[in-house]
């Protein structure tokens, strides 16, 4: 991964490129939020949200924590790309 100026990490290895980053989009849509509305809630642009949902960049740790609270899921679930059962932690 390569760091950017705003703390995002560019995704550049196979595991991260094949990971289901669309889970962020699913969580956003469950809350009936647009990319722009989510961006406003967490302090980023809709373009940044799009980059995360498309798997181009990884959100910084502080944003992962904010999203986990907003969507009522764990950071592990966001990073895993799915809701996890207790035994999967």
MDTraj code that builds the backbone (N, CA, C; nanometers):
import mdtraj as md
import numpy as np

residues = "UNK UNK UNK UNK UNK UNK UNK UNK UNK UNK UNK UNK UNK UNK UNK UNK UNK UNK UNK UNK UNK UNK UNK UNK UNK UNK UNK UNK UNK UNK UNK UNK UNK UNK UNK UNK UNK UNK UNK UNK UNK UNK UNK UNK UNK UNK UNK UNK UNK UNK UNK UNK UNK UNK UNK UNK UNK UNK UNK UNK UNK UNK UNK UNK UNK UNK UNK UNK UNK UNK UNK UNK UNK UNK UNK UNK UNK UNK UNK UNK UNK UNK UNK UNK UNK UNK UNK UNK UNK".split()
xyz = np.array([
    [0.0827, -0.1179, 0.0000],
    [0.0000, 0.0000, 0.0000],
    [0.0868, 0.1238, 0.0000],
    [0.0360, 0.2258, -0.0652],
    [0.1042, 0.3537, -0.0683],
    [0.0174, 0.4557, 0.0036],
    [0.0788, 0.5357, 0.0891],
    [0.0031, 0.6371, 0.1640],
    [-0.0222, 0.7593, 0.0769],
    [-0.1364, 0.8224, 0.0971],
    [-0.1647, 0.9487, 0.0315],
    [-0.1594, 1.0595, 0.1364],
    [-0.1762, 1.1809, 0.0930],
    [-0.1658, 1.2941, 0.1841],
    [-0.2740, 1.2966, 0.2908],
    [-0.3931, 1.2426, 0.2624],
    [-0.5031, 1.2491, 0.3587],
    [-0.5159, 1.1229, 0.4430],
    [-0.4162, 1.0376, 0.4424],
    [-0.4181, 0.9189, 0.5265],
    [-0.4739, 0.7953, 0.4588],
    [-0.5331, 0.8111, 0.3394],
    [-0.5826, 0.6947, 0.2674],
    [-0.4648, 0.6120, 0.2194],
    [-0.4915, 0.4863, 0.1980],
    [-0.3887, 0.3972, 0.1450],
    [-0.4339, 0.3467, 0.0094],
    [-0.3492, 0.3626, -0.0930],
    [-0.3797, 0.3088, -0.2254],
    [-0.3637, 0.1581, -0.2175],
    [-0.4611, 0.0882, -0.2691],
    [-0.4600, -0.0572, -0.2632],
    [-0.3796, -0.1100, -0.3807],
    [-0.2772, -0.1901, -0.3507],
    [-0.1916, -0.2356, -0.4588],
    [-0.1518, -0.3825, -0.4513],
    [-0.2095, -0.4597, -0.3586],
    [-0.1757, -0.6013, -0.3604],
    [-0.2983, -0.6847, -0.3942],
    [-0.2774, -0.8085, -0.4311],
    [-0.3841, -0.8946, -0.4828],
    [-0.4981, -0.9116, -0.3841],
    [-0.4691, -0.9417, -0.2569],
    [-0.5762, -0.9648, -0.1591],
    [-0.6664, -0.8434, -0.1487],
    [-0.6078, -0.7273, -0.1390],
    [-0.6878, -0.6076, -0.1220],
    [-0.7666, -0.5730, -0.2475],
    [-0.7125, -0.6034, -0.3646],
    [-0.7852, -0.5751, -0.4884],
    [-0.9019, -0.6711, -0.5076],
    [-0.8935, -0.7906, -0.4546],
    [-1.0009, -0.8874, -0.4729],
    [-1.0989, -0.8869, -0.3561],
    [-1.0728, -0.8081, -0.2547],
    [-1.1587, -0.7984, -0.1375],
    [-1.2913, -0.7320, -0.1745],
    [-1.3986, -0.7660, -0.1051],
    [-1.5305, -0.7111, -0.1331],
    [-1.5491, -0.5753, -0.0670],
    [-1.4928, -0.4718, -0.1282],
    [-1.5070, -0.3373, -0.0741],
    [-1.6464, -0.2823, -0.0998],
    [-1.7273, -0.3518, -0.1808],
    [-1.8642, -0.3088, -0.2054],
    [-1.9485, -0.3154, -0.0780],
    [-1.8985, -0.3822, 0.0250],
    [-1.9696, -0.3890, 0.1524],
    [-1.9929, -0.2486, 0.2075],
    [-1.8992, -0.1590, 0.1864],
    [-1.9173, -0.0206, 0.2314],
    [-2.0377, 0.0402, 0.1596],
    [-2.0501, 0.0148, 0.0298],
    [-2.1658, 0.0647, -0.0462],
    [-2.2950, 0.0024, 0.0057],
    [-2.2917, -0.1260, 0.0361],
    [-2.4106, -0.1929, 0.0893],
    [-2.4543, -0.1298, 0.2214],
    [-2.3585, -0.1058, 0.3097],
    [-2.3900, -0.0443, 0.4384],
    [-2.4468, 0.0964, 0.4192],
    [-2.3873, 0.1707, 0.3273],
    [-2.4337, 0.3068, 0.2989],
    [-2.5774, 0.3039, 0.2474],
    [-2.6047, 0.2140, 0.1559],
    [-2.7384, 0.2058, 0.0967],
    [-2.8426, 0.1592, 0.1977],
    [-2.8034, 0.0726, 0.2913],
    [-2.8951, 0.0303, 0.3973],
    [-2.9417, 0.1507, 0.4793],
    [-2.8546, 0.2495, 0.4936],
    [-2.8870, 0.3717, 0.5679],
    [-2.9529, 0.4765, 0.4778],
    [-2.9759, 0.4379, 0.3515],
    [-3.0358, 0.5271, 0.2517],
    [-2.9587, 0.6575, 0.2370],
    [-2.8259, 0.6428, 0.2302],
    [-2.7363, 0.7579, 0.2127],
    [-2.6758, 0.7549, 0.0735],
    [-2.6593, 0.8716, 0.0143],
    [-2.5816, 0.8821, -0.1089],
    [-2.4340, 0.8877, -0.0707],
    [-2.3473, 0.8746, -0.1692],
    [-2.2041, 0.8893, -0.1419],
    [-2.1761, 1.0290, -0.0880],
    [-2.2434, 1.1273, -0.1417],
    [-2.2237, 1.2646, -0.0953],
    [-2.2677, 1.2807, 0.0503],
    [-2.3829, 1.2238, 0.0869],
    [-2.4321, 1.2346, 0.2245],
    [-2.3389, 1.1635, 0.3227],
    [-2.2898, 1.0449, 0.2848],
    [-2.1950, 0.9747, 0.3712],
    [-2.0685, 1.0575, 0.3868],
    [-2.0198, 1.1116, 0.2772],
    [-1.9003, 1.1946, 0.2825],
    [-1.9166, 1.3127, 0.3768],
    [-2.0320, 1.3763, 0.3717],
    [-2.0573, 1.4902, 0.4608],
    [-2.0552, 1.4465, 0.6068],
    [-2.1104, 1.3290, 0.6366],
    [-2.1152, 1.2801, 0.7745],
    [-1.9764, 1.2493, 0.8296],
    [-1.8858, 1.2061, 0.7425],
    [-1.7533, 1.1645, 0.7909],
    [-1.6412, 1.2591, 0.7482],
    [-1.6763, 1.3665, 0.6787],
    [-1.5782, 1.4695, 0.6469],
    [-1.4903, 1.4441, 0.5269],
    [-1.5449, 1.3761, 0.4250],
    [-1.4705, 1.3520, 0.3014],
    [-1.5613, 1.3838, 0.1824],
    [-1.5054, 1.3824, 0.0631],
    [-1.5853, 1.4074, -0.0568],
    [-1.6530, 1.2801, -0.1048],
    [-1.7543, 1.2973, -0.1896],
    [-1.8196, 1.1804, -0.2487],
    [-1.7224, 1.1024, -0.3365],
    [-1.6259, 1.1697, -0.3952],
    [-1.5245, 1.1021, -0.4772],
    [-1.4398, 1.0078, -0.3910],
    [-1.4092, 1.0504, -0.2699],
    [-1.3327, 0.9661, -0.1778],
    [-1.4138, 0.8423, -0.1410],
    [-1.5420, 0.8607, -0.1105],
    [-1.6292, 0.7467, -0.0785],
    [-1.6317, 0.6502, -0.1970],
    [-1.6426, 0.7029, -0.3160],
    [-1.6435, 0.6198, -0.4365],
    [-1.5151, 0.5383, -0.4487],
    [-1.4019, 0.6005, -0.4198],
    [-1.2734, 0.5294, -0.4264],
    [-1.2700, 0.4122, -0.3287],
    [-1.3279, 0.4307, -0.2101],
    [-1.3319, 0.3215, -0.1125],
    [-1.4225, 0.2102, -0.1614],
    [-1.5401, 0.2481, -0.2112],
    [-1.6378, 0.1480, -0.2549],
    [-1.5905, 0.0705, -0.3768],
    [-1.5078, 0.1330, -0.4581],
    [-1.4539, 0.0654, -0.5762],
    [-1.3262, -0.0117, -0.5466],
    [-1.2765, -0.0021, -0.4239],
    [-1.1571, -0.0755, -0.3860],
    [-1.0276, -0.0128, -0.4319],
    [-1.0303, 0.1162, -0.4657],
    [-0.9079, 0.1831, -0.5093],
    [-0.8239, 0.2325, -0.3927],
    [-0.8904, 0.2684, -0.2849],
    [-0.8220, 0.3171, -0.1655],
    [-0.8849, 0.2565, -0.0418],
    [-0.8061, 0.2470, 0.0632],
    [-0.8524, 0.1988, 0.1930],
    [-0.8749, 0.3186, 0.2839],
    [-0.9918, 0.3270, 0.3492],
    [-1.0138, 0.4397, 0.4406],
    [-0.9132, 0.4378, 0.5556],
    [-0.8733, 0.5547, 0.6053],
    [-0.7842, 0.5605, 0.7204],
    [-0.8528, 0.5041, 0.8450],
    [-0.7741, 0.4673, 0.9429],
    [-0.8252, 0.4011, 1.0643],
    [-0.9325, 0.4828, 1.1348],
    [-0.9132, 0.6143, 1.1456],
    [-1.0134, 0.6953, 1.2154],
    [-1.1469, 0.6962, 1.1421],
    [-1.1437, 0.6902, 1.0101],
    [-1.2671, 0.6866, 0.9316],
    [-1.3325, 0.5486, 0.9418],
    [-1.2520, 0.4438, 0.9454],
    [-1.3072, 0.3096, 0.9651],
    [-1.3840, 0.3033, 1.0971],
    [-1.3273, 0.3621, 1.2003],
    [-1.3937, 0.3638, 1.3309],
    [-1.5242, 0.4440, 1.3245],
    [-1.5210, 0.5588, 1.2600],
    [-1.6415, 0.6405, 1.2453],
    [-1.7486, 0.5647, 1.1672],
    [-1.7097, 0.4998, 1.0583],
    [-1.8062, 0.4239, 0.9791],
    [-1.8619, 0.3060, 1.0576],
    [-1.7787, 0.2420, 1.1383],
    [-1.8277, 0.1276, 1.2164],
    [-1.9352, 0.1732, 1.3148],
    [-1.9178, 0.2907, 1.3720],
    [-2.0181, 0.3444, 1.4643],
    [-2.1436, 0.3871, 1.3895],
    [-2.1277, 0.4500, 1.2760],
    [-2.2399, 0.4961, 1.1959],
    [-2.3252, 0.3795, 1.1456],
    [-2.2585, 0.2728, 1.1018],
    [-2.3291, 0.1584, 1.0428],
    [-2.3570, 0.0467, 1.1419],
    [-2.3119, 0.0632, 1.2670],
    [-2.3320, -0.0365, 1.3718],
    [-2.2755, -0.1735, 1.3335],
    [-2.1539, -0.1708, 1.2822],
    [-2.0771, -0.2916, 1.2522],
    [-1.9370, -0.2701, 1.3070],
    [-1.8601, -0.3757, 1.3175],
    [-1.7229, -0.3610, 1.3666],
    [-1.6289, -0.3209, 1.2526],
    [-1.5159, -0.2674, 1.2898],
    [-1.4118, -0.2383, 1.1906],
    [-1.3712, -0.3685, 1.1223],
    [-1.3646, -0.4779, 1.1979],
    [-1.3315, -0.6083, 1.1390],
    [-1.4299, -0.6454, 1.0284],
    [-1.5578, -0.6160, 1.0502],
    [-1.6573, -0.6487, 0.9487],
    [-1.6373, -0.5635, 0.8237],
    [-1.6080, -0.4360, 0.8405],
    [-1.5814, -0.3512, 0.7244],
    [-1.4605, -0.4036, 0.6482],
    [-1.3552, -0.4366, 0.7203],
    [-1.2335, -0.4861, 0.6552],
    [-1.2522, -0.6239, 0.5936],
    [-1.3425, -0.7033, 0.6514],
    [-1.3700, -0.8374, 0.5979],
    [-1.4655, -0.8321, 0.4796],
    [-1.5406, -0.7248, 0.4694],
    [-1.6343, -0.7116, 0.3590],
    [-1.7638, -0.7866, 0.3799],
    [-1.7940, -0.8199, 0.5063],
    [-1.9180, -0.8922, 0.5367],
    [-1.9451, -0.8857, 0.6859],
    [-2.0678, -0.9161, 0.7232],
    [-2.1009, -0.9285, 0.8653],
    [-2.0426, -1.0598, 0.9148],
    [-1.9844, -1.0557, 1.0323],
    [-1.9163, -1.1724, 1.0879],
    [-1.9925, -1.2327, 1.2048],
    [-1.9879, -1.3640, 1.2140],
    [-2.0384, -1.4331, 1.3309],
    [-1.9323, -1.4257, 1.4390],
    [-1.9715, -1.4442, 1.5638],
    [-1.8776, -1.4322, 1.6767],
    [-1.7548, -1.5211, 1.6572],
    [-1.7738, -1.6420, 1.6063],
    [-1.6607, -1.7332, 1.5905],
    [-1.5670, -1.6949, 1.4758],
    [-1.6083, -1.6003, 1.3927],
    [-1.5239, -1.5577, 1.2815],
    [-1.4260, -1.4473, 1.3200],
    [-1.4401, -1.3930, 1.4418],
    [-1.3489, -1.2882, 1.4849],
    [-1.2182, -1.3491, 1.5147],
])
top = md.Topology()
chain = top.add_chain()
for i, resn in enumerate(residues, 1):
    res = top.add_residue(resn, chain, resSeq=i)
    for name in ("N", "CA", "C"):
        top.add_atom(name, md.element.get_by_symbol(name[0]), res)
traj = md.Trajectory(xyz[None], top)
